[in-house]
């Protein structure tokens, strides 16, 4: 287990930021990545996002810190991460993708690194900027989000050995698959509730009659 969290694994996660194409190739073909590290990076992104919403200066942030629930946002981010991984895996299985679910999870998780760095830098910088300097804060946030999205695109393209056009089509279909999964889950939950209500009403009827 310790090897999954080794310093080498963390160094490789940082290497992915500077050499995404080479790193994602190594992740797919030589198992250089780590799913636990990827999940931790997703958690760190969620915490960085919540801290930014709670602590960024009022100059660039109009969110009431008391309305921010870091635990709820963490659960939401992890569920979205799981949905994105499963949705992409289910679509690429039908489109001759070479990537495993493990590779997809690592590619998406490692892509969070630029946003983690930029959200934290933005939070710190916001404490020192005046109103007319707020653009610098938004540039840093935008750079982090843009680079993470580019890394995610490159990661999916590399682990599945797709062309750019096929990758873009796959990403669109991934979002479609995510909505279908959400619909099926909600339908299943509603069915369970109805079955529970049915048997509970029978139970109550028996109790009253006895």
VOROZA-365329 format. One record per residue (C-alpha): residue in one letter; x, y, z; chain. Coordinates in nm, 3 decimals. Example, Ala and Ser with C-alpha at 12.3 -4.5 7.8 and 13.67 -1.06 7.14 Angstrom:
2
node residuo a; east 1.230; north -0.450; up 0.780; cadena A
node residuo s; east 1.367; north -0.106; up 0.714; cadena A
end
This chain:
210
node residuo x; east 0.000; north 0.000; up 0.000; cadena A
node residuo x; east 0.285; north 0.239; up 0.084; cadena A
node residuo x; east 0.415; north 0.206; up -0.273; cadena A
node residuo x; east 0.088; north 0.356; up -0.399; cadena A
node residuo x; east 0.160; north 0.673; up -0.200; cadena A
node residuo x; east 0.536; north 0.677; up -0.251; cadena A
node residuo x; east 0.727; north 0.998; up -0.321; cadena A
node residuo x; east 0.797; north 0.868; up -0.672; cadena A
node residuo x; east 0.422; north 0.849; up -0.744; cadena A
node residuo x; east 0.374; north 1.209; up -0.629; cadena A
node residuo x; east 0.672; north 1.327; up -0.832; cadena A
node residuo x; east 0.525; north 1.157; up -1.135; cadena A
node residuo x; east 0.193; north 1.336; up -1.077; cadena A
node residuo x; east 0.385; north 1.665; up -1.091; cadena A
node residuo x; east 0.575; north 1.546; up -1.399; cadena A
node residuo x; east 0.238; north 1.492; up -1.569; cadena A
node residuo x; east 0.173; north 1.866; up -1.547; cadena A
node residuo x; east 0.487; north 1.958; up -1.742; cadena A
node residuo x; east 0.490; north 1.660; up -1.983; cadena A
node residuo x; east 0.127; north 1.545; up -2.012; cadena A
node residuo x; east 0.147; north 1.346; up -2.336; cadena A
node residuo x; east 0.459; north 1.150; up -2.236; cadena A
node residuo x; east 0.331; north 1.099; up -1.882; cadena A
node residuo x; east -0.012; north 0.974; up -1.989; cadena A
node residuo x; east 0.154; north 0.733; up -2.233; cadena A
node residuo x; east 0.364; north 0.594; up -1.947; cadena A
node residuo x; east 0.055; north 0.572; up -1.725; cadena A
node residuo x; east -0.130; north 0.364; up -1.984; cadena A
node residuo x; east 0.150; north 0.136; up -2.101; cadena A
node residuo x; east 0.383; north 0.113; up -1.798; cadena A
node residuo x; east 0.149; north 0.161; up -1.499; cadena A
node residuo x; east 0.334; north 0.468; up -1.375; cadena A
node residuo x; east 0.027; north 0.631; up -1.222; cadena A
node residuo x; east -0.160; north 0.571; up -0.897; cadena A
node residuo x; east -0.538; north 0.570; up -0.845; cadena A
node residuo x; east -0.509; north 0.662; up -0.471; cadena A
node residuo x; east -0.293; north 0.963; up -0.561; cadena A
node residuo x; east -0.548; north 1.065; up -0.827; cadena A
node residuo x; east -0.833; north 1.043; up -0.573; cadena A
node residuo x; east -0.635; north 1.249; up -0.321; cadena A
node residuo x; east -0.576; north 1.514; up -0.590; cadena A
node residuo x; east -0.952; north 1.526; up -0.655; cadena A
node residuo x; east -1.011; north 1.571; up -0.280; cadena A
node residuo x; east -0.746; north 1.844; up -0.265; cadena A
node residuo x; east -0.915; north 2.020; up -0.557; cadena A
node residuo x; east -1.250; north 2.009; up -0.376; cadena A
node residuo x; east -1.092; north 2.151; up -0.059; cadena A
node residuo x; east -0.910; north 2.421; up -0.257; cadena A
node residuo x; east -1.237; north 2.514; up -0.429; cadena A
node residuo x; east -1.424; north 2.535; up -0.098; cadena A
node residuo x; east -1.144; north 2.734; up 0.071; cadena A
node residuo x; east -1.144; north 2.973; up -0.224; cadena A
node residuo x; east -1.520; north 3.028; up -0.190; cadena A
node residuo x; east -1.490; north 3.081; up 0.185; cadena A
node residuo x; east -1.167; north 3.280; up 0.207; cadena A
node residuo x; east -1.117; north 3.476; up -0.116; cadena A
node residuo x; east -1.138; north 3.851; up -0.065; cadena A
node residuo x; east -1.475; north 4.026; up -0.103; cadena A
node residuo x; east -1.314; north 4.219; up -0.390; cadena A
node residuo x; east -1.341; north 3.910; up -0.613; cadena A
node residuo x; east -1.582; north 3.692; up -0.417; cadena A
node residuo x; east -1.947; north 3.762; up -0.340; cadena A
node residuo x; east -2.018; north 3.422; up -0.178; cadena A
node residuo x; east -2.130; north 3.421; up 0.186; cadena A
node residuo x; east -1.875; north 3.196; up 0.367; cadena A
node residuo x; east -2.149; north 3.076; up 0.603; cadena A
node residuo x; east -2.336; north 2.927; up 0.307; cadena A
node residuo x; east -2.040; north 2.713; up 0.198; cadena A
node residuo x; east -2.054; north 2.350; up 0.309; cadena A
node residuo x; east -1.715; north 2.195; up 0.233; cadena A
node residuo x; east -1.835; north 1.842; up 0.311; cadena A
node residuo x; east -2.131; north 1.866; up 0.072; cadena A
node residuo x; east -1.908; north 2.007; up -0.201; cadena A
node residuo x; east -1.654; north 1.728; up -0.142; cadena A
node residuo x; east -1.922; north 1.461; up -0.183; cadena A
node residuo x; east -2.051; north 1.636; up -0.497; cadena A
node residuo x; east -1.703; north 1.656; up -0.651; cadena A
node residuo x; east -1.628; north 1.289; up -0.575; cadena A
node residuo x; east -1.963; north 1.179; up -0.722; cadena A
node residuo x; east -1.900; north 1.389; up -1.033; cadena A
node residuo x; east -1.551; north 1.237; up -1.061; cadena A
node residuo x; east -1.695; north 0.886; up -1.034; cadena A
node residuo x; east -1.966; north 0.964; up -1.289; cadena A
node residuo x; east -1.714; north 1.110; up -1.532; cadena A
node residuo x; east -1.485; north 0.806; up -1.503; cadena A
node residuo x; east -1.765; north 0.550; up -1.537; cadena A
node residuo x; east -1.936; north 0.746; up -1.815; cadena A
node residuo x; east -1.617; north 0.774; up -2.018; cadena A
node residuo x; east -1.528; north 0.409; up -1.962; cadena A
node residuo x; east -1.874; north 0.290; up -2.069; cadena A
node residuo x; east -1.859; north 0.495; up -2.390; cadena A
node residuo x; east -1.500; north 0.408; up -2.482; cadena A
node residuo x; east -1.572; north 0.036; up -2.434; cadena A
node residuo x; east -1.812; north 0.072; up -2.727; cadena A
node residuo x; east -1.570; north 0.285; up -2.931; cadena A
node residuo x; east -1.261; north 0.064; up -2.921; cadena A
node residuo x; east -1.088; north 0.266; up -2.651; cadena A
node residuo x; east -0.770; north 0.111; up -2.512; cadena A
node residuo x; east -0.786; north 0.275; up -2.170; cadena A
node residuo x; east -0.893; north 0.088; up -1.858; cadena A
node residuo x; east -1.115; north 0.242; up -1.590; cadena A
node residuo x; east -0.799; north 0.275; up -1.380; cadena A
node residuo x; east -0.624; north 0.477; up -1.654; cadena A
node residuo x; east -0.924; north 0.708; up -1.694; cadena A
node residuo x; east -0.940; north 0.770; up -1.317; cadena A
node residuo x; east -0.570; north 0.857; up -1.309; cadena A
node residuo x; east -0.587; north 1.080; up -1.617; cadena A
node residuo x; east -0.878; north 1.284; up -1.479; cadena A
node residuo x; east -0.742; north 1.294; up -1.124; cadena A
node residuo x; east -0.395; north 1.411; up -1.228; cadena A
node residuo x; east -0.556; north 1.683; up -1.441; cadena A
node residuo x; east -0.680; north 1.849; up -1.120; cadena A
node residuo x; east -0.328; north 1.961; up -1.026; cadena A
node residuo x; east -0.324; north 2.297; up -1.214; cadena A
node residuo x; east -0.660; north 2.393; up -1.061; cadena A
node residuo x; east -0.539; north 2.303; up -0.711; cadena A
node residuo x; east -0.234; north 2.526; up -0.753; cadena A
node residuo x; east -0.414; north 2.816; up -0.920; cadena A
node residuo x; east -0.714; north 2.821; up -0.684; cadena A
node residuo x; east -0.481; north 2.839; up -0.384; cadena A
node residuo x; east -0.262; north 3.106; up -0.544; cadena A
node residuo x; east -0.577; north 3.300; up -0.637; cadena A
node residuo x; east -0.709; north 3.278; up -0.280; cadena A
node residuo x; east -0.383; north 3.417; up -0.140; cadena A
node residuo x; east -0.350; north 3.684; up -0.410; cadena A
node residuo x; east -0.707; north 3.803; up -0.356; cadena A
node residuo x; east -0.611; north 3.925; up -0.010; cadena A
node residuo x; east -0.375; north 4.181; up -0.160; cadena A
node residuo x; east -0.551; north 4.308; up -0.475; cadena A
node residuo x; east -0.760; north 4.621; up -0.507; cadena A
node residuo x; east -1.085; north 4.635; up -0.702; cadena A
node residuo x; east -0.918; north 4.746; up -1.024; cadena A
node residuo x; east -0.659; north 4.467; up -0.992; cadena A
node residuo x; east -0.917; north 4.188; up -0.963; cadena A
node residuo x; east -0.851; north 4.087; up -1.324; cadena A
node residuo x; east -0.521; north 3.929; up -1.216; cadena A
node residuo x; east -0.712; north 3.697; up -0.984; cadena A
node residuo x; east -0.951; north 3.586; up -1.260; cadena A
node residuo x; east -0.663; north 3.532; up -1.503; cadena A
node residuo x; east -0.496; north 3.293; up -1.258; cadena A
node residuo x; east -0.821; north 3.102; up -1.199; cadena A
node residuo x; east -0.892; north 3.086; up -1.574; cadena A
node residuo x; east -0.540; north 2.958; up -1.648; cadena A
node residuo x; east -0.578; north 2.681; up -1.391; cadena A
node residuo x; east -0.917; north 2.570; up -1.524; cadena A
node residuo x; east -0.806; north 2.591; up -1.888; cadena A
node residuo x; east -0.487; north 2.392; up -1.832; cadena A
node residuo x; east -0.672; north 2.126; up -1.632; cadena A
node residuo x; east -0.927; north 2.086; up -1.913; cadena A
node residuo x; east -0.645; north 2.061; up -2.168; cadena A
node residuo x; east -0.469; north 1.798; up -1.954; cadena A
node residuo x; east -0.794; north 1.605; up -1.922; cadena A
node residuo x; east -0.843; north 1.616; up -2.299; cadena A
node residuo x; east -0.486; north 1.502; up -2.364; cadena A
node residuo x; east -0.513; north 1.230; up -2.101; cadena A
node residuo x; east -0.831; north 1.079; up -2.246; cadena A
node residuo x; east -0.686; north 1.103; up -2.596; cadena A
node residuo x; east -0.361; north 0.932; up -2.498; cadena A
node residuo x; east -0.494; north 0.650; up -2.277; cadena A
node residuo x; east -0.748; north 0.549; up -2.542; cadena A
node residuo x; east -0.514; north 0.610; up -2.837; cadena A
node residuo x; east -0.773; north 0.834; up -3.004; cadena A
node residuo x; east -0.743; north 1.119; up -3.251; cadena A
node residuo x; east -0.846; north 1.466; up -3.133; cadena A
node residuo x; east -1.174; north 1.452; up -3.325; cadena A
node residuo x; east -1.268; north 1.113; up -3.181; cadena A
node residuo x; east -1.172; north 1.232; up -2.833; cadena A
node residuo x; east -1.405; north 1.532; up -2.859; cadena A
node residuo x; east -1.690; north 1.308; up -2.978; cadena A
node residuo x; east -1.617; north 1.069; up -2.691; cadena A
node residuo x; east -1.627; north 1.351; up -2.436; cadena A
node residuo x; east -1.966; north 1.467; up -2.567; cadena A
node residuo x; east -2.100; north 1.112; up -2.547; cadena A
node residuo x; east -1.951; north 1.080; up -2.199; cadena A
node residuo x; east -2.172; north 1.365; up -2.078; cadena A
node residuo x; east -2.471; north 1.196; up -2.243; cadena A
node residuo x; east -2.383; north 0.873; up -2.062; cadena A
node residuo x; east -2.354; north 1.063; up -1.733; cadena A
node residuo x; east -2.707; north 1.201; up -1.771; cadena A
node residuo x; east -2.836; north 0.852; up -1.854; cadena A
node residuo x; east -2.664; north 0.707; up -1.546; cadena A
node residuo x; east -2.814; north 0.980; up -1.326; cadena A
node residuo x; east -3.160; north 0.915; up -1.476; cadena A
node residuo x; east -3.134; north 0.538; up -1.419; cadena A
node residuo x; east -3.012; north 0.584; up -1.061; cadena A
node residuo x; east -3.296; north 0.827; up -0.982; cadena A
node residuo x; east -3.545; north 0.588; up -1.142; cadena A
node residuo x; east -3.408; north 0.300; up -0.935; cadena A
node residuo x; east -3.424; north 0.504; up -0.613; cadena A
node residuo x; east -3.782; north 0.604; up -0.691; cadena A
node residuo x; east -3.870; north 0.237; up -0.753; cadena A
node residuo x; east -3.714; north 0.134; up -0.422; cadena A
node residuo x; east -3.913; north 0.406; up -0.244; cadena A
node residuo x; east -4.236; north 0.286; up -0.403; cadena A
node residuo x; east -4.166; north -0.077; up -0.310; cadena A
node residuo x; east -4.082; north 0.030; up 0.046; cadena A
node residuo x; east -4.401; north 0.237; up 0.070; cadena A
node residuo x; east -4.607; north -0.057; up -0.059; cadena A
node residuo x; east -4.473; north -0.307; up 0.195; cadena A
node residuo x; east -4.484; north -0.049; up 0.473; cadena A
node residuo x; east -4.852; north 0.019; up 0.403; cadena A
node residuo x; east -4.919; north -0.358; up 0.416; cadena A
node residuo x; east -4.732; north -0.377; up 0.745; cadena A
node residuo x; east -4.935; north -0.090; up 0.891; cadena A
node residuo x; east -5.258; north -0.249; up 0.771; cadena A
node residuo x; east -5.168; north -0.577; up 0.942; cadena A
node residuo x; east -5.074; north -0.397; up 1.262; cadena A
node residuo x; east -5.404; north -0.206; up 1.275; cadena A
node residuo x; east -5.610; north -0.519; up 1.207; cadena A
node residuo x; east -5.444; north -0.716; up 1.481; cadena A
end
